[in-house]
């Protein structure tokens, strides 16, 4: 009998401790969400929602934000806003440093371009899953996100640059003193005016884009660290592959951020450089004389062990340059 009573007291004590732990975690979760909203608002963002729900006891910490609407600061060069139907976030009670979030339903997105363009559209559906890991101090350490069957529908008659993506995955995580970004996109359907000359050369659908890159010296995903890095950060491509139409590109890059934009070099490997040059010529990205000179220069390009030739594009002052010839203005 004494053992039975001791066991019951032990179980009840554990349950009481769990209740206290969950209540403290619940309050901390609410505080963190409120702090993040306050931080965004202090930075000029407008954050509005129609209610915060909390639950999940005793297995999970769960929070929901209904009709969450975020507007970027009015002073932003490219202002934007996003409004989602229903965001849900949760973490296991025994692993509160790993959070998963998801959105199901539609979202309305408003984007502005550098030349005053405006794209107001609905993403139907907007099905997104996110996994985030934080430190004990609450700092964001890594993020994984995936989405499927993303489709857009214009609201004001202007379609966004990308009409649909079948599958999208992104992983951002520390790599030593840097931050590694890994991206994998499948079946990207472009609006007819997006990269129009390249569409003429390769078609309106990008079959796949995947690769990884290191943001050199970026050690945190907190807003202050990211904003500081974007002023003069360097991003080095570890490798990328682009399948567009019947041509496969691969290579790397080394780019540097500045207030004027990105600059640096982009390496491209192709099986037959003359086919690529001919495509660029047919799309009027290269004139007849430029294409002729490029083909002459290509004769000197070595063929690597995989039977591919490598060319280097230069990005500077908003222009892409190939063999010293400007081929596209960004």
Buried (B, 14 or more C-beta within 10 A) or exposed (E): EEEEEEEEEEEEEEEEEBEEBBEEBBEEBBEBBEEBBEBBEEEEBEBEBEEBEBEBBEEBBBBBBBEBBBBBEEEEEEBEBBBBBBBBBBBBBEEBEEBBBBBBEBBBBBBBEEEEEEBBBBBBBBBBBBBBBBEEEEEBBBBBBBBBBBBBEBEEEEBBBBBBBBBBBBBBBBEEEBBBBBBBBBBBBBBEEBBEBBBBBBBBBBBBBBBBBBBBBBEBBBEEBBEBBEEEBBBBBBEBBBBBBEBBBBBBBBBBBEEEBBBBBBBBBBBEBBEBBBBBBEBEBBEEEBBEBBBEBBEEBEEEEEEBBBBBBBBBEBEBBBBEBBBBEE
